[in-house]
Amino acid sequence: MSHDRWVWEYAFHAEDEFGYPKQIRDEVTALADQITELANLGIDPAGLGTPTPGTARRHTLPSGGWFETQCLPRARPRLIAIVLVVPPPHLL
């Protein structure tokens, strides 16, 4: 794997994908893959999504939930960390 490529992964074990309904896991995976593809095409992932009060960016899921990413461009490989996932209440 080239170190100049972007990858994504869950930042904390508490945010592990298996703790969420399959629909949420699938939606997060699809959107995170799209964000990573755009980043690898040269689009700054720190500019994608809605700003939060901190440095994270919020991304809305089709089901109505959302997740936040934090970009770590100095990590090798460069990392788009999923730092928070909030499923919609009706899917919990």
C-alpha positions as CSV (number, residue, x, y, z in Angstrom):
1,M,0.0,0.0,0.0
2,S,1.3,3.4,-0.9
3,H,1.8,5.8,2.0
4,D,0.4,8.7,0.0
5,R,-3.0,7.0,-0.3
6,W,-5.9,7.7,2.0
7,V,-7.6,4.9,4.0
8,W,-10.4,4.9,6.5
9,E,-11.1,3.0,9.6
10,Y,-13.0,3.2,12.9
11,A,-10.9,5.2,15.4
12,F,-12.1,3.6,18.6
13,H,-13.1,0.0,19.6
14,A,-16.3,1.5,21.0
15,E,-17.1,2.6,17.5
16,D,-16.5,-0.8,16.0
17,E,-18.7,-1.5,13.1
18,F,-20.2,-4.7,14.5
19,G,-21.9,-2.8,17.3
20,Y,-24.3,-1.2,14.8
21,P,-27.2,-2.6,12.7
22,K,-26.2,-4.0,9.3
23,Q,-27.9,-1.1,7.5
24,I,-25.8,1.4,9.4
25,R,-22.6,-0.5,8.8
26,D,-23.4,-0.7,5.1
27,E,-24.2,3.0,4.9
28,V,-21.1,4.1,6.8
29,T,-18.9,1.8,4.6
30,A,-20.4,3.1,1.4
31,L,-20.0,6.8,2.4
32,A,-16.5,6.3,3.9
33,D,-15.4,4.5,0.7
34,Q,-16.7,7.5,-1.4
35,I,-14.9,10.0,0.8
36,T,-11.7,8.0,0.6
37,E,-12.0,7.7,-3.2
38,L,-12.5,11.5,-3.5
39,A,-9.5,12.0,-1.2
40,N,-7.3,9.7,-3.4
41,L,-8.4,11.8,-6.4
42,G,-6.9,14.9,-4.7
43,I,-9.9,16.4,-2.9
44,D,-9.1,17.4,0.7
45,P,-11.3,15.1,2.9
46,A,-11.1,17.7,5.7
47,G,-13.4,19.9,3.5
48,L,-16.0,17.2,2.9
49,G,-19.1,17.1,5.1
50,T,-20.5,19.6,7.5
51,P,-18.2,21.3,10.0
52,T,-18.6,20.5,13.7
53,P,-17.7,22.7,16.6
54,G,-14.3,20.9,16.6
55,T,-12.2,19.8,13.7
56,A,-14.3,16.7,12.7
57,R,-16.7,16.7,9.8
58,R,-20.2,15.3,9.9
59,H,-21.7,13.1,7.2
60,T,-25.4,12.3,7.0
61,L,-26.5,8.7,6.4
62,P,-29.4,7.9,4.1
63,S,-31.2,6.3,7.0
64,G,-31.2,9.6,8.9
65,G,-28.3,9.0,11.2
66,W,-24.8,10.5,10.8
67,F,-21.1,9.9,11.5
68,E,-18.1,12.1,12.0
69,T,-14.7,11.8,10.5
70,Q,-11.3,13.2,11.6
71,C,-8.6,13.4,8.9
72,L,-5.0,12.6,9.9
73,P,-2.9,13.6,6.8
74,R,0.4,13.1,8.5
75,A,-0.3,9.5,9.5
76,R,1.1,6.8,7.2
77,P,-1.0,5.8,5.4
78,R,-3.0,8.9,5.6
79,L,-6.1,8.2,7.7
80,I,-9.8,9.2,7.6
81,A,-10.9,8.1,11.1
82,I,-14.5,7.4,11.8
83,V,-14.6,9.0,15.3
84,L,-18.4,8.9,16.0
85,V,-21.4,7.0,14.6
86,V,-25.0,8.0,15.5
87,P,-27.6,5.7,14.1
88,P,-31.2,7.0,13.9
89,P,-33.3,6.0,16.9
90,H,-35.6,3.9,14.9
91,L,-32.7,1.5,14.0
92,L,-31.4,1.0,17.5
